[in-house]
Amino acid sequence: MASSLPTTYFGGPDKTKNLLRDTLVEYIKAVPANGHISWLCYYLHDPVIFQTLINASERGVKIDLIFDGRPRSPSINQACIDRFSQPNHSLINLIIVKEKPLWEYLGIHWHPHLHSKLYYFSHPTPQVLVGSYNPTSGKEHIDEASIKKIGDHSISHNVLIKIDDQDTVNCLKGYMLDMQNYWRRTFARILSSHNSTHQSAQWSIDFLPRCGTHPINTLLSKKDSNAKIKCAISHLKGPSILKPLKIAIKSGKKIELLLNSSQRRVPSKHLTFLDKYQIKYYQPKLEEHCLMHNKFILYQSDQEHCVMFGSFNWSTRSRILNHEVIARCYDKEIISTFEQRWNQMITQH
């Protein structure tokens, strides 16, 4: 599986069901005894994944599973907790993030989520898969009420990108270690690693939360009026979210958006805003519970050509509270792959 360039994996209703789940399974199987697997994700619930991880631990692979203990649908992750908390899974280390911020004790019930999605594998060479995918099953294994909330990710639009550049892999491993530490999670916003950009030849990595300017704002406010910007946005909600779009449009940039059709994820008042500023958008008509869950920005101008992707939503909680990962890639082949996928997705409009 190792290569000199990242590999792109897209899931969706036009792809094989469970393609991203099965991709993770193959990566797990490739890790030998005394290897290491470390995952950080928002949701984790899939019987095939569970059994493959158990098989890996039984052959001597050390496994860290770091996930949100207070997600929107808590029952999803409870199955994982119940399965791996048994004494016979001693090589599987669960780190369940569910501490309360101080303001909750004052009655403000708005807590951050561990929303990042990172999948580290030590073999054949150290590599990390980064993207939007939560390893969750379809309605055959998850109750109907939960599927209505989180969607069916066995068929939804998602992406995983393999990064095997070792400096970048080490940066992401360091972040995963931070998320295992209570104090570094709690004060992540003021850490230097969260307020600076890790840069390599083909990659830049940013983490949220942070005190500094949001990376999306920085990208959209660049002074290159000829820029063409295509954004796949899973969630577009919150009072401050539309401001960077407004600034970009007023500076002369051309913007297109690919959005969910869900009112919860994209309120109608935000569509009214897009219409007002003549921002072109698409809302694919997908089958029930199938989401446009991709989160990426294709940016093309005379100054810069890149794709930005990761776990981030265009929502207030994601921007100011959540733990998120934002990757930017400058490799022409990877950018071309995202452009092809964009064109495929908008034809489902």
C-alpha positions in Angstrom: 0.0 0.0 0.0 2.9 2.4 0.5 3.6 4.8 -2.3 5.4 8.1 -2.9 2.0 10.0 -3.2 -1.2 9.8 -1.2 -4.0 7.7 -2.4 -7.6 9.0 -2.7 -10.6 6.9 -1.7 -14.1 8.3 -2.4 -17.4 6.7 -1.1 -20.8 7.5 -2.3 -24.1 6.2 -3.7 -22.4 5.7 -7.1 -19.6 3.6 -5.5 -19.6 0.1 -4.0 -21.5 0.1 -0.7 -19.1 0.1 2.3 -16.1 0.9 0.1 -14.5 3.1 2.7 -15.2 0.6 5.5 -13.6 -2.1 3.4 -10.6 0.1 2.7 -10.0 0.5 6.4 -10.4 -3.2 6.9 -7.6 -3.9 4.3 -5.3 -1.4 6.1 -6.0 -3.1 9.4 -5.1 -6.5 8.0 -1.8 -5.2 6.6 -0.5 -4.4 10.1 1.5 -7.3 11.6 2.2 -8.4 15.1 3.9 -5.7 17.2 2.5 -3.1 14.9 0.4 -0.1 15.9 -3.0 1.2 14.9 -4.4 4.5 16.3 -7.8 5.9 15.3 -9.4 9.2 16.2 -13.0 9.6 15.1 -16.4 11.0 16.0 -18.5 7.8 15.5 -17.4 4.2 15.4 -19.9 1.4 15.0 -19.5 -1.4 12.5 -19.5 -5.1 13.2 -17.0 -5.9 10.5 -14.6 -3.2 11.7 -15.0 -4.5 15.3 -14.1 -8.0 14.4 -11.2 -7.0 12.2 -9.8 -4.9 15.0 -10.2 -7.8 17.5 -8.4 -10.1 15.0 -5.6 -7.6 14.8 -5.3 -7.3 18.6 -5.2 -11.1 18.9 -2.2 -11.3 16.6 -0.4 -8.8 18.7 -1.2 -5.4 17.2 -1.5 -2.5 19.7 -4.7 -0.5 19.1 -5.7 3.0 20.4 -9.3 4.0 19.7 -10.0 7.7 20.5 -13.6 8.9 20.0 -16.2 11.2 21.2 -18.1 10.1 24.3 -20.8 12.7 23.9 -21.8 12.7 20.2 -25.2 13.7 18.9 -26.3 10.1 18.9 -24.6 8.5 22.0 -25.9 5.0 21.3 -23.8 4.7 18.2 -20.5 4.7 20.2 -21.9 2.8 23.2 -21.8 -0.4 21.1 -18.1 0.1 20.6 -17.5 0.8 24.3 -19.4 -2.3 25.3 -17.6 -4.5 22.8 -14.0 -3.4 23.6 -14.3 -2.8 27.3 -14.1 -6.6 27.9 -11.0 -7.8 29.8 -9.9 -10.2 26.9 -9.2 -7.1 24.7 -6.2 -5.9 26.6 -4.3 -4.6 23.5 -7.3 -2.4 22.6 -7.0 0.9 24.4 -10.2 3.0 24.5 -9.9 6.8 25.1 -13.4 8.2 25.4 -13.6 12.0 25.3 -16.5 13.3 27.3 -15.3 15.9 29.8 -17.5 18.9 30.4 -16.2 22.4 29.6 -16.4 24.8 32.6 -19.3 26.8 31.1 -21.6 23.8 31.3 -21.5 24.1 35.1 -23.0 27.6 34.6 -25.9 26.1 32.6 -24.6 26.7 29.1 -25.1 23.3 27.5 -23.0 23.7 24.4 -20.0 21.4 24.4 -17.2 20.7 21.9 -17.0 17.5 20.0 -14.0 15.4 19.1 -14.9 15.6 15.4 -11.5 14.8 13.8 -11.2 11.7 11.6 -7.7 10.2 11.5 -6.6 6.6 11.0 -3.0 5.7 11.6 -1.3 2.5 10.6 2.4 1.6 11.4 2.8 -0.8 8.5 3.8 -1.5 5.7 5.1 2.1 6.3 3.7 4.7 8.8 0.7 6.3 7.1 -2.5 8.1 8.1 -5.8 8.3 6.3 -7.5 11.7 6.7 -10.9 12.8 5.6 -14.6 13.0 6.4 -15.5 9.3 7.0 -16.9 7.9 10.3 -16.7 4.1 10.3 -20.4 3.3 10.8 -22.6 0.7 9.3 -26.0 1.1 7.5 -29.5 0.5 8.8 -28.9 -3.2 9.0 -26.8 -2.7 12.1 -27.9 0.8 13.4 -31.4 1.6 14.6 -33.7 3.8 12.4 -33.8 6.7 14.8 -30.0 7.0 14.8 -29.7 6.6 11.0 -32.0 9.5 10.6 -29.7 11.6 12.8 -26.3 10.6 11.4 -27.1 9.3 7.9 -26.1 6.0 6.3 -22.3 6.3 5.8 -22.0 3.0 4.0 -23.5 4.8 1.0 -22.9 8.5 1.7 -20.4 10.8 0.0 -17.2 10.8 1.9 -13.4 10.8 1.3 -10.3 9.4 2.8 -6.8 10.4 1.7 -3.7 8.5 2.5 -0.7 10.6 3.7 2.7 8.8 3.9 5.0 11.8 4.0 6.8 11.1 7.3 7.0 14.6 8.6 3.3 15.1 8.1 2.6 11.6 9.6 4.6 12.5 12.6 2.7 15.8 13.0 -0.6 13.9 12.9 0.6 11.3 15.3 1.6 14.1 17.7 -1.9 15.5 17.5 -3.4 12.1 18.2 -1.2 11.9 21.3 -2.5 15.4 22.4 -6.1 14.1 22.1 -5.3 11.3 24.5 -4.1 13.7 27.1 -6.9 15.5 29.1 -4.9 18.7 29.7 -3.7 19.1 26.1 -7.3 18.5 24.9 -8.7 21.0 27.3 -6.2 23.7 26.5 -5.8 22.8 22.8 -6.9 26.3 21.7 -3.8 28.0 23.1 -1.2 25.3 22.1 1.3 26.5 19.6 0.6 23.4 17.5 -3.0 24.6 17.1 -2.1 28.2 16.2 0.5 27.4 13.5 0.5 25.5 10.2 2.6 22.4 9.7 4.1 22.7 6.2 5.8 20.2 3.9 6.4 20.1 0.2 2.9 18.9 -0.7 1.0 19.3 2.5 -0.1 21.8 5.1 -2.0 20.8 8.3 -4.0 22.9 10.7 -5.9 22.0 13.8 -8.9 23.4 15.6 -9.8 24.9 18.0 -7.4 27.8 17.8 -7.1 31.5 18.8 -5.8 32.5 15.4 -7.6 33.1 12.1 -9.6 30.1 10.8 -7.8 28.5 7.8 -10.9 28.8 5.6 -11.1 32.5 6.3 -7.4 32.9 5.3 -7.9 31.0 2.1 -11.1 32.8 1.0 -9.7 36.2 1.8 -6.6 35.9 -0.3 -6.1 38.8 -2.6 -6.5 37.1 -6.0 -9.8 38.2 -7.5 -9.6 35.7 -10.4 -9.9 32.7 -8.0 -12.3 30.0 -8.8 -13.5 28.2 -5.6 -15.6 25.0 -5.4 -16.7 24.0 -1.9 -18.4 20.7 -0.9 -20.1 21.6 2.4 -21.8 19.0 4.6 -23.1 21.6 7.1 -23.7 25.3 6.4 -25.2 26.8 9.5 -24.6 29.5 12.1 -24.7 33.3 12.2 -21.0 33.9 11.4 -20.5 31.2 8.7 -21.5 33.2 5.7 -19.2 36.2 6.3 -16.1 34.7 4.6 -18.3 33.8 1.5 -19.6 37.3 1.4 -16.0 38.7 1.6 -14.8 36.4 -1.2 -17.7 37.3 -3.5 -17.3 41.0 -3.0 -13.6 40.7 -3.9 -14.5 39.2 -7.3 -13.9 35.5 -6.6 -16.2 32.9 -8.4 -17.7 30.5 -5.9 -19.8 27.3 -6.4 -21.1 25.2 -3.5 -22.2 21.6 -3.2 -24.6 21.3 -0.3 -26.8 18.8 1.6 -30.5 19.0 1.0 -31.2 18.6 4.7 -32.8 21.7 6.4 -31.0 20.8 9.7 -27.6 20.9 7.9 -28.3 23.8 5.5 -31.2 26.1 6.8 -33.3 27.8 4.2 -32.3 31.2 5.4 -28.7 30.4 4.3 -30.0 29.5 0.8 -31.7 32.9 0.7 -28.3 34.5 1.5 -26.7 32.5 -1.4 -29.4 33.6 -3.7 -29.0 37.2 -2.7 -25.3 37.2 -3.5 -25.8 35.1 -6.6 -23.6 32.2 -5.3 -24.3 29.1 -7.4 -25.1 26.0 -5.4 -26.1 22.4 -6.0 -28.1 20.2 -3.7 -27.9 16.6 -4.9 -31.1 14.6 -4.8 -29.9 11.4 -3.0 -31.7 8.4 -1.7 -33.0 8.4 1.8 -30.3 8.7 4.6 -27.6 9.2 2.0 -25.6 12.3 2.8 -23.3 14.7 0.9 -20.8 14.4 3.8 -17.7 15.5 2.0 -15.9 18.6 3.3 -13.4 20.0 0.8 -12.5 23.2 -1.0 -11.0 23.3 -4.5 -9.1 26.6 -4.9 -7.7 27.7 -8.2 -6.1 31.0 -9.1 -2.9 32.4 -10.7 -1.4 32.4 -7.2 -2.4 29.1 -5.8 -3.9 25.7 -6.8 -4.8 23.4 -3.9 -7.5 21.3 -2.3 -8.4 21.7 1.4 -10.2 18.9 3.1 -10.7 17.2 6.5 -13.3 16.9 9.2 -14.4 20.6 9.4 -18.0 21.7 8.9 -19.1 25.2 8.0 -20.9 25.6 11.4 -20.4 27.7 14.5 -19.6 24.7 16.7 -17.0 23.4 14.3 -15.3 26.7 13.9 -15.0 27.7 17.5 -15.4 24.6 19.7 -14.7 21.3 18.0 -11.5 19.4 17.6 -11.0 19.3 13.9 -8.3 18.6 11.3 -7.8 20.6 8.1 -5.3 19.4 5.5 -4.3 21.2 2.4 -2.7 19.4 -0.6 -0.8 21.0 -3.5 -0.2 17.8 -5.5 -1.6 18.1 -9.0 -2.7 14.5 -9.3 -4.6 14.7 -6.0 -6.2 18.0 -7.0 -7.3 16.6 -10.3 -8.9 13.6 -8.6 -11.0 15.9 -6.4 -12.0 18.0 -9.5 -13.2 14.8 -11.2 -15.1 13.8 -8.1 -16.7 17.3 -7.9 -17.9 16.9 -11.5 -19.3 13.5 -10.8 -21.2 14.7 -7.7 -22.9 17.7 -9.2 -24.3 15.5 -12.0 -26.5 13.9 -9.3 -28.2 17.3 -8.8 
